[in-house]
Amino acid sequence: MTLKEKLKKGPVFGITCYTGMASVVECIGRWGYDFVYLDLEHSTIDGLCNIERLILAAKHAGVSPLVRVSGVHDSEIRQVLEMGAEGVVVPHCRCKEDVEKIIFNAKFPPMGRRGGESNVRAAGFGVNGFSWSEYTKKSNEDTMIIPMDEDFEFTENIEEILSVDGIDAVNFGPVDYALSVGAEVGYKITDERVDYGYNRLRAVTKEKGIGIMAPVVPSTESDLRAAIDRGINMLILGNDMYHLNQGLGRIAKEVEKVK
């Protein structure tokens, strides 16, 4: 079952991978998470060859790979999808034109103008009765398009932005949104300007049947239930470095007791 199909049935849960370790991606999959969020914007993951390795690890472990690309670049979006990513998350979308570029680059005609090649993983390398019509149709149906709402301009232009056909979910980024309005930074939404931005997103996405992705950190049962009640149905439960730091910190506190 694709991640898009799972999302139709209820909330989905995932972890971000910043370390670029295939073993970490596999571990996330073995624990039964729905998606792994592979990052090309802020992480130390070096280039598309390493992203391909992580996508393969995700597929091996049965967890859906989503890739946050660095922007609306044609070749980067096309290549990660050809490697087998189930969707792209695109940072700092501030206007309708940004999202139109994503659709143009990620979807085959008639939705967009993504370049085609059969000798890629997403096309099964063109073997075993490959059909262009089936490949392009299924890719258009299954590929998730997730622009990021992390700037006040998104809120200002939200009606126009979300009028673009093909958006599956919007990733709300409270940290960068707070930075954009000069608010206190954090995953918890405490500033009324950030809260307003999120509430506008919730209202318009609900009207249009579009999902909301957002970080829920810490990921306690009460926090998860509260997030779901607020309309978040793609929950990012922290990242590998965060969880490593949490574990190391707990051990360090125990070590201090015996020094």
C-alpha atoms as one frame of an Amber mdcrd trajectory, in Angstrom:
protein
   0.000   0.000   0.000   1.337   3.423  -0.924   1.643   6.209   1.630  -1.044
   8.113  -0.246  -3.426   5.181   0.206  -2.578   4.900   3.909  -3.286   8.599
   4.380  -6.832   8.110   3.115  -7.452   5.670   5.968  -6.135   7.809   8.831
  -3.066   9.543  10.288   0.422   8.408   9.237   3.595   8.651  11.314   7.209
   9.144  10.338  10.732  10.068  11.405  13.174  12.443   9.721  16.642  11.164
   8.834  19.467  13.714   8.992  22.426  11.372   9.487  22.290   9.749   6.068
  22.731   6.274   7.573  21.008   3.457   5.685  20.897   1.396   8.882  18.919
   4.172  10.594  16.402   4.225   7.750  16.028   0.452   7.969  15.550   0.648
  11.719  12.786   3.231  11.272  11.090   0.847   8.883  11.508  -2.155  11.178
   9.715  -0.270  13.958   6.688   0.039  11.704   6.625   3.744  10.932   4.711
   4.749   7.817   7.288   7.060   6.249  10.861   8.238   6.542  11.544  11.892
   5.734  14.875  12.143   3.935  16.356  15.630   3.973  18.406  17.409   1.324
  17.902  20.904   2.735  19.526  20.936   6.181  21.250  17.569   6.547  24.759
  16.304   5.859  23.423  13.846   3.274  25.811  14.378   0.388  24.153  14.326
  -3.001  21.757  12.141  -4.922  23.874   8.977  -4.786  23.474   8.856  -1.019
  19.752   9.646  -1.273  19.381   6.680  -3.628  21.037   4.436  -1.027  18.586
   5.657   1.628  15.590   5.207  -0.675  16.695   1.625  -1.298  17.082   1.041
   2.446  13.557   2.374   2.997  12.097   0.112   0.350  13.964  -2.864   1.803
  12.469  -2.135   5.231   8.957  -1.464   3.952   8.749   2.222   4.906   7.701
   4.903   2.391  10.518   7.329   1.455   9.683  11.009   1.138  12.465  13.385
   0.102  12.672  17.025   1.102  14.477  18.488  -1.882  16.382  21.764  -1.745
  13.957  23.687  -3.965  11.758  23.565  -7.059  14.640  22.406  -9.281  13.553
  20.287 -12.236  16.402  17.757 -12.240  16.495  17.170  -8.470  12.750  16.544
  -8.203  12.768  14.262 -11.247  15.781  12.262 -10.113  14.582  11.497  -6.574
  11.233  10.353  -7.980  12.987   8.181 -10.575  15.045   6.655  -7.734  11.828
   5.543  -6.068  10.767   8.304  -3.667   7.012   8.260  -3.068   6.837  12.020
  -2.881   8.665  15.300  -2.573   8.530  17.913   0.170   9.563  21.341  -1.111
  10.715  24.105   1.281   9.830  27.805   1.326   6.888  27.903  -1.055   5.696
  31.491  -0.905   3.412  31.902  -3.918   1.226  30.053  -6.403   3.997  30.021
  -8.997   6.285  28.038  -6.672   3.729  25.231  -6.352   2.938  25.290 -10.070
   6.653  24.685 -10.736   6.620  21.667  -8.407   3.646  20.128 -10.219   5.205
  20.948 -13.591   8.442  19.185 -12.640   7.006  16.239 -10.659   4.031  15.148
 -12.765   3.832  13.733 -16.266   1.423  15.237 -18.826  -1.363  16.197 -18.740
  -0.706  17.401 -15.154   2.865  18.577 -15.687   5.869  18.211 -17.960   8.165
  15.856 -16.073  10.794  14.378 -18.337  10.470  10.646 -18.988  12.996   7.819
 -18.942  12.254   4.092 -18.721  15.721   2.995 -17.525  15.063   4.061 -13.941
  13.877   2.310 -10.775  10.466   3.977 -10.746   9.803   2.528 -14.208  11.087
  -0.933 -13.288  14.021  -0.235 -15.618  11.727  -0.707 -18.603  11.522  -4.494
 -18.384   8.768  -7.131 -18.001   6.202  -5.611 -20.321   6.865  -1.981 -19.474
   4.093   0.373 -20.600   4.613   4.105 -20.832   0.922   4.839 -20.401   0.650
   2.691 -17.269   3.875   4.089 -15.799   2.981   7.743 -16.274  -0.612   7.251
 -15.093   0.413   5.387 -11.930   3.200   7.856 -11.180   0.791  10.775 -11.437
  -1.666   8.974  -9.148   0.822   7.832  -6.494   3.429  10.614  -6.271   2.810
  12.887  -3.288   3.296  16.628  -3.654   3.933  18.386  -0.334   4.849  22.101
  -0.407   6.039  23.678   2.829   4.194  26.465   4.626   7.033  28.044   6.610
   6.824  31.723   5.683   4.215  34.388   6.336   3.922  34.852   2.555   2.322
  31.408   2.313  -0.467  32.617   4.587  -0.865  35.830   2.609  -1.209  33.860
  -0.635  -2.829  30.700   0.741  -6.029  30.749  -1.319  -4.081  31.090  -4.569
  -1.445  28.543  -3.563  -3.935  25.863  -2.577  -6.003  26.415  -5.717  -3.306
  24.493  -7.632  -4.418  20.958  -8.492  -2.217  18.083  -7.326  -1.300  19.083
  -3.755  -1.674  16.136  -1.365  -0.560  17.753   1.889   1.157  20.857   3.204
   4.111  20.597   5.580   3.752  23.311   8.227   7.158  24.353   9.558   6.699
  26.182  12.879  10.393  27.002  13.329  10.924  28.836  10.029   7.441  30.334
  10.190   8.323  31.810  13.581  11.594  33.147  12.165   9.727  34.760   9.262
   7.513  36.797  11.610  10.145  37.487  14.280   8.539  35.177  16.840  10.130
  32.953  19.479  11.379  29.806  17.781  10.157  26.362  18.759   8.116  23.353
  17.685   5.332  24.306  20.076   3.095  26.983  18.594   3.038  29.669  21.279
   3.085  32.927  19.297  -0.303  34.173  18.108   1.109  35.054  14.668   2.322
  31.481  14.108  -0.938  30.161  15.541  -2.860  32.339  13.093  -0.788  30.989
  10.190  -1.489  27.411  11.229  -5.210  28.033  11.748  -5.509  29.589   8.297
  -3.767  26.546   6.853  -6.086  24.201   8.717  -9.202  26.024   7.549  -8.264
  26.108   3.857  -6.843  22.563   3.687  -9.934  21.177   5.396 -12.133  22.896
   2.837 -10.085  21.461  -0.040  -9.431  17.976   1.379  -5.659  18.490   1.619
  -3.615  16.895   4.414  -1.365  18.629   6.939   2.120  17.427   7.835   3.837
  18.866  10.904   6.403  17.976  13.595   5.063  16.708  16.923   7.949  16.943
  19.397   7.933  15.587  22.047   5.819  12.710  20.785   3.861  11.781  23.906
   0.427  10.220  23.604  -1.233  13.451  24.724   0.764  15.524  22.224  -0.041
  13.106  19.407  -3.767  13.129  20.197  -3.773  16.918  20.436  -2.020  17.213
  17.065  -4.488  14.868  15.399  -7.363  16.824  16.946  -5.851  19.974  15.412
  -6.049  18.423  11.950  -2.495  17.095  11.526  -2.631  13.742   9.743   1.022
  13.342   8.714   2.945  13.452  11.979   6.738  13.864  12.021   7.954  12.440
  15.325  11.357  14.076  15.507  14.542  13.035  13.751  17.361  10.572  14.234
  19.777  13.151  15.690  17.139  14.391  18.141  16.426  10.876  19.383  20.142
  10.057  19.572  20.716  13.196  21.644  17.811  12.330  23.917  19.228   8.867
  24.542  22.791  10.075  25.075  21.542  12.785  27.418  19.682  10.289  29.592
  22.793   8.112  29.858  24.990  11.137  30.632  22.738  12.024  33.572  23.128
   8.511  34.954  26.920   8.686  34.522  27.001  11.939  36.501  25.408  10.126
  39.443  28.329   7.706  39.751  31.220  10.118  39.187
